[in-house]
Amino acid sequence: MGAVMWWVGNTLGGVPGAVLVFAVLVAASWTMYRRSRVAHVGAHNVTADWERPQDAVGEQPPTKTPTH
């Protein structure tokens, strides 16, 4: 992403290149922020039920780590 932004900024050059790179970075940041708000964790769902992975449910005793 950084190399592409450098290429775009260098190709356009000057103020237009800098403005375009900045606009793309702001758009990417805004998109990431909006996606993070879709299913955020809060006090209302922090203890919600969830499906445990099958390997976490097994009845196997914990393995011992060898000590040297």
Backbone bond lengths (Angstrom), bond angles and torsions (degrees), N, CA, C in turn:
res aa  C-N    CA-C-N  psi(-1)  N-CA   C-N-CA  omega(-1)  CA-C   N-CA-C  phi
1 M - - - 1.445 - - 1.530 109.92 -
2 G 1.322 115.50 -41.89 1.461 118.89 -179.81 1.516 112.46 -63.56
3 A 1.347 116.69 -40.31 1.465 120.46 179.60 1.525 110.78 -66.41
4 V 1.326 116.37 -38.60 1.469 119.94 178.66 1.528 109.93 -65.59
5 M 1.319 116.67 -43.01 1.464 119.55 179.54 1.526 110.73 -65.30
6 W 1.341 116.74 -37.40 1.466 118.59 176.73 1.522 109.81 -63.60
7 W 1.345 116.71 -43.76 1.462 120.76 -178.97 1.530 110.78 -61.97
8 V 1.330 116.66 -44.57 1.469 120.37 179.81 1.522 109.89 -63.04
9 G 1.323 116.86 -47.87 1.458 120.17 -179.68 1.512 112.62 -63.57
10 N 1.326 116.27 -37.96 1.458 120.69 -179.59 1.530 111.13 -73.08
11 T 1.329 117.07 -35.32 1.462 121.05 -179.76 1.525 111.20 -67.42
12 L 1.325 115.85 -47.13 1.468 119.21 178.87 1.519 111.01 -74.92
13 G 1.314 115.89 -38.42 1.454 121.48 177.59 1.521 113.62 70.94
14 G 1.299 114.87 158.37 1.463 122.31 174.88 1.517 114.80 57.51
15 V 1.318 114.31 -148.23 1.461 121.90 -176.81 1.530 112.39 -64.70
16 P 1.339 120.46 -42.82 1.468 118.70 -179.96 1.532 112.65 -59.41
17 G 1.319 117.61 -40.82 1.461 120.82 178.40 1.515 111.65 -63.97
18 A 1.329 116.61 -44.35 1.461 120.66 179.88 1.527 111.05 -64.78
19 V 1.323 117.17 -40.55 1.464 121.22 179.92 1.519 110.20 -65.93
20 L 1.327 118.12 -42.65 1.456 120.94 179.82 1.528 111.55 -65.32
21 V 1.322 117.32 -44.19 1.468 120.41 177.75 1.522 109.82 -61.15
22 F 1.306 117.59 -43.94 1.465 121.03 179.01 1.524 110.70 -62.53
23 A 1.334 117.33 -42.28 1.469 120.93 -179.73 1.528 111.06 -64.09
24 V 1.313 117.17 -41.07 1.467 120.37 178.46 1.528 110.29 -64.33
25 L 1.314 117.29 -42.66 1.462 120.53 179.47 1.531 111.83 -65.64
26 V 1.324 117.03 -39.13 1.468 120.25 176.52 1.521 110.32 -65.11
27 A 1.334 117.43 -41.70 1.467 120.90 178.85 1.528 110.95 -64.02
28 A 1.316 117.31 -42.48 1.467 120.50 178.52 1.527 110.67 -64.56
29 S 1.313 117.50 -41.67 1.464 121.37 178.68 1.521 110.75 -64.19
30 W 1.315 117.09 -43.64 1.462 121.40 179.88 1.529 110.42 -62.98
31 T 1.339 116.63 -41.69 1.459 120.86 178.74 1.526 110.95 -62.64
32 M 1.320 117.28 -44.14 1.472 120.41 178.61 1.526 110.95 -63.99
33 Y 1.314 116.72 -40.64 1.465 120.38 178.71 1.529 110.84 -62.85
34 R 1.337 116.72 -47.08 1.469 120.31 -179.33 1.524 111.68 -62.47
35 R 1.333 117.28 -39.85 1.466 120.19 178.69 1.524 111.19 -67.36
36 S 1.321 117.69 -31.59 1.465 120.05 179.83 1.525 111.72 -71.63
37 R 1.328 117.91 -21.40 1.458 121.68 -179.59 1.524 112.58 -86.53
38 V 1.322 119.03 -8.42 1.463 121.93 -175.74 1.515 111.21 -64.65
39 A 1.317 118.28 -49.09 1.465 121.60 -177.60 1.522 109.35 -133.93
40 H 1.310 116.39 59.90 1.454 119.45 -176.86 1.532 111.25 -76.09
41 V 1.311 116.03 157.98 1.451 122.47 178.32 1.525 107.85 -90.92
42 G 1.311 115.22 130.41 1.450 120.69 178.43 1.520 110.12 -143.13
43 A 1.309 116.67 -175.52 1.463 121.22 -178.85 1.526 111.75 -62.28
44 H 1.321 117.50 -25.59 1.458 120.55 -177.67 1.529 112.97 -76.79
45 N 1.337 119.40 -20.17 1.455 119.22 -176.64 1.523 114.50 -133.02
46 V 1.318 117.36 10.95 1.459 119.14 -175.91 1.529 111.71 -68.49
47 T 1.301 118.79 -26.79 1.461 121.09 178.67 1.520 112.04 -109.57
48 A 1.296 117.46 22.23 1.462 121.33 -179.60 1.529 110.59 -64.70
49 D 1.334 116.28 151.84 1.451 120.91 177.63 1.519 110.20 -65.35
50 W 1.313 114.95 147.72 1.448 120.66 178.63 1.516 108.39 -146.96
51 E 1.304 115.75 159.38 1.454 121.81 179.71 1.528 109.03 -84.90
52 R 1.345 115.64 123.88 1.453 119.14 177.44 1.521 109.71 -75.93
53 P 1.317 117.23 143.15 1.465 119.23 174.15 1.531 109.76 -61.87
54 Q 1.312 117.57 146.38 1.452 121.68 -175.94 1.525 112.08 -60.22
55 D 1.324 118.40 -35.97 1.460 119.83 -178.63 1.526 112.71 -71.62
56 A 1.325 118.55 -18.02 1.460 121.29 179.10 1.519 111.77 -83.65
57 V 1.334 117.68 -13.65 1.454 121.64 -175.78 1.525 111.23 -91.91
58 G 1.314 117.53 -16.32 1.471 121.96 -173.67 1.526 113.67 -53.04
59 E 1.321 115.18 156.54 1.462 122.15 -177.79 1.516 112.18 -95.75
60 Q 1.315 118.86 14.28 1.453 121.64 -177.25 1.531 109.97 -75.27
61 P 1.346 116.60 139.32 1.469 118.65 176.67 1.525 109.10 -70.27
62 P 1.308 117.40 152.60 1.452 120.03 179.73 1.536 110.54 -62.96
63 T 1.310 116.05 143.70 1.465 119.90 178.27 1.512 109.17 -81.11
64 K 1.336 114.76 147.38 1.462 119.34 178.94 1.510 109.62 -89.26
65 T 1.303 115.55 140.48 1.448 121.49 177.07 1.523 108.04 -84.47
66 P 1.339 118.12 127.62 1.466 118.78 -179.72 1.522 110.45 -64.90
67 T 1.325 115.01 139.64 1.455 120.28 176.92 1.515 108.76 -109.95
68 H 1.289 117.13 143.94 1.467 121.00 -177.90 1.487 110.34 -110.04
